Amino acid sequence: MIKNEFLQSLVQLNCIPVLIIIILFFFLRINYTYEKELSKKFMPSVILLLALIIVDNYDYYAFDAMTVTGAFDVFHRCVAMIGYDLRILLMASLLAIAADRLTENKKITLYTYLPALINIIVLMPCLFTNIFFYYNSDGTIGRGPLAFEPHILSALYMIFLFVLAEICRRKGRRNETAIIAMCGGLTILGFLAEFLFALRGILIGVIALDIVSYYIYLHIEHFRFDALTEIFNRVAFMADIDKYSRGDISHIMSIDLNDLKKLNDSQGHNEGDKALKAVAKALSKSCLPKCYVYRVGGDEFAAMCLHKSDEDIVTMVNAMYSAVSDAGYSCAIGYSGWDKSKTFTEIYKEADDMMYRKKREMKGKAVTP
């Protein structure tokens, strides 16, 4: 009977997170060739989750309800401390993925992990003092004056997560906003379930679901983004036109990078790729809220704007010209207002015609990249 209870508890604690790890690891392996960077980003989370499962199981079943004194007490504290650290590192790993996508700071991953790494050092005194937590002679846990330090740090990470969700919302990425907010909300509920009701394994299962949910979302998003410029691609453009064409779209833009062929022929395709990346970044930065830029061809870009006036569009076009010029390149831009009496093809052709008129005007005047 005791053995059956032990096995039941073991399976109940580990079933969901272990199955999720197996499934996610399988997809990371088979998808590595096609989405190498995405797989690399999620691998630390999978490794940390696996380590947390091992540590928690060892803590639960090797030490619980047993008399721990002397060296065993220190070892028990060490295992518990590692469990605290791994939980916070897991949060940091997911936040680092989201922050890297949403900010341009190249050191954001280091900054995200830094509090979790410092926390490892801060918790060290728990091995020899009762300042954070301790174990009574019967193995039950007691809390010291700084017992809630890891929980406070976890709360700060959750605040950062919701800040990232707001950044997402402002960038117009509604689906990603929902995913990030959902992951944060589920993590909070999992923590409360463990903390208030002593339900073991809930938080690990929730974090595992957060990891796989975010991975699946980013995997799906991979097909909506241009691999070179990292902005939306032609597939996303046509999908968004279909999605918002029933009354939300106000303007369509056609944008063409000048002299890309000359640049490729004279300086090589690496310089041409560099130009496309720089122009994509400049165009994206110049967009007003609820306006989106897409790469729809070799040197061709498009933009879709929702609920904007003609004056807004003129302001945005001027900002685009200025930003592209500051990047060291030039482009031609045409635009057309959305008209429900016309087809998308007709509207886009009007924007395209305006762009080519502008290109002819600029011919001989555009700065060669």
C-alpha positions in Angstrom: 0.0 0.0 0.0 2.8 2.4 0.9 4.5 1.6 -2.4 1.3 2.2 -4.3 0.9 5.6 -2.7 4.5 6.5 -3.4 4.1 5.6 -7.1 0.8 7.5 -7.3 2.3 10.6 -5.9 5.4 10.3 -8.1 3.3 10.0 -11.3 0.9 12.7 -10.3 3.8 15.1 -9.6 5.8 14.4 -12.8 3.4 13.1 -15.5 2.5 16.4 -17.2 5.9 18.2 -17.1 7.8 15.1 -18.1 5.5 14.5 -21.1 5.8 18.1 -22.1 9.6 18.0 -22.0 9.7 14.9 -24.1 7.3 16.4 -26.7 9.1 19.7 -26.8 12.6 18.2 -26.9 11.4 16.0 -29.9 10.2 19.1 -31.8 13.3 21.1 -31.0 15.4 18.3 -32.4 13.5 17.8 -35.6 13.0 21.5 -36.2 16.6 22.5 -35.4 17.5 22.4 -39.1 14.7 24.8 -40.1 14.6 27.1 -37.0 18.0 26.8 -35.5 17.9 30.1 -33.6 14.5 29.4 -32.1 15.6 25.9 -31.0 18.7 27.4 -29.4 16.6 30.0 -27.5 14.3 27.4 -26.0 16.9 24.7 -25.2 18.0 26.4 -21.9 14.4 26.5 -20.7 14.0 22.7 -21.4 17.3 21.9 -19.6 16.4 24.1 -16.6 12.9 22.5 -16.4 14.3 19.0 -16.5 16.8 19.9 -13.7 14.0 21.4 -11.6 12.0 18.2 -11.9 15.0 16.1 -10.7 15.8 18.4 -7.9 12.2 18.7 -6.6 11.7 15.0 -6.7 14.9 14.4 -4.8 13.8 17.1 -2.3 10.3 15.7 -1.9 11.1 12.0 -1.6 14.6 11.9 -0.1 14.1 14.4 2.7 10.4 15.0 3.5 9.2 13.9 6.9 12.6 12.5 7.9 14.9 13.7 10.7 17.6 15.9 9.3 20.5 17.1 11.3 24.2 18.0 10.8 25.5 17.3 7.3 22.1 16.0 6.2 20.5 19.3 7.2 23.0 21.3 5.1 22.5 19.0 2.1 18.7 19.3 2.5 19.0 23.1 2.5 21.3 23.0 -0.5 18.7 21.0 -2.5 15.9 23.4 -1.5 18.1 26.4 -2.4 18.8 24.9 -5.9 15.0 24.4 -6.3 14.4 28.1 -5.6 17.2 29.2 -8.0 16.0 27.0 -10.8 12.4 28.3 -10.6 13.6 31.9 -10.9 16.1 31.0 -13.7 13.2 29.4 -15.6 11.2 32.6 -15.4 14.3 34.5 -16.6 14.8 32.1 -19.5 11.3 32.7 -20.9 11.5 36.5 -20.2 14.8 36.6 -22.1 13.2 35.1 -25.2 10.4 37.6 -25.1 12.6 40.6 -24.3 15.1 39.7 -27.1 12.2 39.7 -29.6 10.7 43.0 -28.4 13.7 45.2 -27.7 16.7 46.2 -29.7 19.1 46.1 -26.8 21.7 43.4 -27.6 22.5 42.9 -23.9 18.9 42.4 -22.8 19.4 38.7 -22.4 22.2 39.3 -19.9 20.2 41.9 -18.1 17.2 39.6 -17.8 19.3 36.7 -16.3 21.4 39.0 -14.0 18.9 39.2 -11.1 18.4 35.4 -11.2 22.2 34.9 -11.1 22.6 37.4 -8.3 19.8 35.6 -6.4 22.0 32.4 -6.4 24.7 34.3 -4.4 22.1 36.0 -2.2 20.6 32.6 -1.1 24.0 31.1 -0.2 23.7 32.0 3.5 20.6 29.8 3.8 23.1 26.8 4.0 24.4 27.9 7.4 21.8 30.3 8.8 18.1 30.5 9.3 17.7 33.9 7.7 15.8 32.5 4.7 14.4 29.1 5.7 15.3 26.2 7.9 14.1 22.6 8.7 12.7 21.5 12.0 13.9 18.2 13.5 10.9 16.4 12.0 11.8 17.7 8.5 9.1 20.3 8.3 10.1 23.7 6.9 10.3 27.0 8.9 10.6 30.5 7.5 13.2 33.1 8.4 12.9 36.9 8.2 14.0 36.9 4.5 11.9 33.9 3.5 10.0 35.8 0.9 13.0 37.2 -1.0 12.7 34.7 -3.9 9.0 35.3 -4.1 9.5 39.1 -4.3 12.1 38.6 -7.1 9.6 36.3 -8.9 6.9 39.0 -8.5 9.3 41.5 -10.1 9.9 39.2 -13.0 6.2 38.9 -13.4 5.9 42.7 -13.5 8.6 42.7 -16.2 6.6 40.1 -18.1 3.5 42.2 -18.2 5.6 45.3 -19.2 6.8 43.2 -22.2 3.1 42.3 -22.9 2.4 46.0 -23.0 5.3 46.6 -25.4 3.9 43.9 -27.6 0.5 45.5 -27.6 1.9 48.9 -28.6 3.7 47.2 -31.5 0.4 45.8 -32.7 1.3 42.1 -31.9 -2.1 41.3 -30.3 -1.6 37.5 -30.4 1.8 37.6 -28.8 0.5 40.0 -26.2 -2.2 37.5 -25.3 0.3 34.6 -25.1 2.7 36.5 -22.9 -0.1 37.7 -20.6 -1.6 34.2 -20.4 1.8 32.7 -19.4 2.2 35.4 -16.7 -1.3 34.8 -15.4 -1.0 31.0 -15.3 2.4 31.2 -13.6 0.9 33.4 -10.8 -2.0 31.0 -10.4 0.4 28.1 -10.2 2.5 29.8 -7.6 -0.6 30.6 -5.5 -1.7 27.0 -5.7 1.6 25.7 -4.4 2.1 28.5 -1.8 -1.5 28.6 -0.4 -2.6 25.0 -0.7 0.7 23.1 -0.7 -0.1 21.5 -4.0 3.2 20.1 -5.1 4.2 20.0 -8.8 1.5 22.5 -10.0 4.0 25.3 -10.7 6.4 23.0 -12.6 3.5 21.8 -14.8 2.4 25.4 -15.4 5.9 26.6 -16.4 6.2 23.6 -18.7 2.9 24.6 -20.4 4.1 28.2 -20.6 7.3 27.1 -22.4 5.5 24.8 -24.9 2.8 27.4 -25.6 5.2 30.2 -26.3 7.3 27.9 -28.5 4.3 26.8 -30.6 3.3 30.4 -31.0 6.8 31.5 -32.2 7.0 28.5 -34.4 3.7 29.5 -36.1 4.9 33.1 -36.3 8.1 31.9 -38.1 6.0 31.5 -41.2 4.7 35.1 -41.0 8.1 36.7 -40.9 10.8 37.4 -43.6 13.9 35.4 -42.6 16.3 38.2 -43.8 14.7 41.4 -42.5 12.7 39.9 -39.6 9.6 42.0 -40.6 6.3 40.5 -41.8 6.4 38.7 -45.1 4.1 38.6 -48.2 2.0 35.7 -46.7 1.4 37.9 -43.6 0.5 40.9 -45.8 -2.2 39.0 -47.7 -3.5 37.4 -44.5 -3.8 40.8 -42.8 -5.4 42.4 -45.8 -8.1 39.7 -45.7 -8.4 40.0 -41.9 -8.8 43.8 -41.8 -10.4 44.6 -45.2 -13.9 44.7 -43.8 -13.6 48.3 -42.5 -10.4 48.7 -40.5 -7.9 49.4 -43.3 -7.5 53.1 -44.2 -4.4 53.1 -46.5 -2.1 50.8 -48.4 1.5 51.7 -49.3 3.9 50.4 -51.9 7.6 50.9 -51.2 10.6 50.1 -53.3 14.3 50.3 -52.4 16.3 52.3 -55.0 19.4 50.9 -56.7 19.5 47.5 -55.0 20.6 45.8 -58.2 23.5 48.3 -58.6 24.5 47.6 -55.0 24.4 43.8 -55.5 26.4 44.0 -58.8 29.0 46.5 -57.5 29.5 45.4 -53.9 28.0 41.9 -53.6 24.9 40.4 -52.3 26.0 40.7 -48.7 25.9 44.5 -49.0 22.5 44.2 -50.7 21.2 42.1 -47.7 22.6 44.7 -45.4 20.7 47.4 -47.2 17.4 45.4 -47.1 17.8 44.9 -43.3 18.6 48.6 -42.7 15.7 49.8 -44.8 13.3 47.4 -43.2 14.4 48.6 -39.8 14.0 52.2 -40.8 10.6 51.7 -42.3 9.4 49.8 -39.2 10.7 52.5 -36.8 8.8 55.2 -38.8 5.4 53.5 -38.6 2.6 55.0 -36.7 0.7 52.9 -34.2 -1.5 50.4 -36.0 0.6 50.6 -39.2 2.6 47.5 -40.3 5.4 47.0 -42.8 5.9 43.9 -44.9 8.6 42.7 -47.3 6.6 41.4 -50.2 9.4 40.8 -52.8 13.2 41.2 -53.4 13.5 45.0 -52.9 9.7 45.6 -52.5 8.0 46.5 -49.3 4.3 47.2 -48.5 2.6 48.8 -45.5 -1.0 48.6 -44.2 -2.5 51.2 -42.0 -5.6 51.0 -39.8 -7.9 54.0 -39.0 -5.5 56.7 -40.2 -6.2 60.1 -41.9 -4.6 61.3 -45.0 -2.6 63.8 -42.9 -1.3 60.9 -40.7 -0.1 59.1 -43.9 1.7 62.1 -45.3 3.5 62.5 -41.9 4.4 58.9 -41.9 5.7 58.9 -45.5 7.9 61.9 -44.7 9.2 60.1 -41.6 10.0 57.0 -43.7 11.9 59.0 -46.3 13.9 60.7 -43.5 14.7 57.4 -41.7 15.7 55.5 -44.9 17.9 58.5 -45.8 19.5 58.5 -42.4 20.3 54.8 -42.8 22.3 55.7 -46.0 19.7 54.5 -48.6 16.8 55.8 -50.6 13.4 54.5 -51.6 10.2 55.5 -53.4 6.9 55.4 -51.7 3.3 55.4 -53.0 0.1 55.1 -51.2 -3.7 54.8 -51.7 -6.7 55.2 -49.5 -8.9 52.2 -49.0 -12.1 52.2 -51.1 -14.7 49.5 -50.5 -16.0 50.0 -54.0 -12.6 48.8 -55.4 -10.8 45.5 -55.2 -7.6 45.2 -53.3 -5.7 44.6 -56.6 -7.0 48.0 -57.9 -6.2 49.8 -54.7 -2.7 48.3 -54.5 -2.1 49.2 -58.2 -2.9 52.8 -57.4 -0.3 52.8 -54.6 2.2 51.0 -57.0 1.6 53.6 -59.8 2.2 56.5 -57.4 5.4 54.8 -56.2 6.7 54.4 -59.8 5.9 58.0 -60.5 7.9 59.0 -57.5 10.7 56.7 -58.6 10.8 58.4 -62.0 11.0 61.8 -60.4 13.9 60.6 -58.2 15.8 59.0 -61.1 19.2 60.6 -61.3 18.7 62.3 -57.9 18.5 59.3 -55.6 21.6 58.7 -53.5 23.2 55.4 -54.6 23.6 53.1 -51.6 
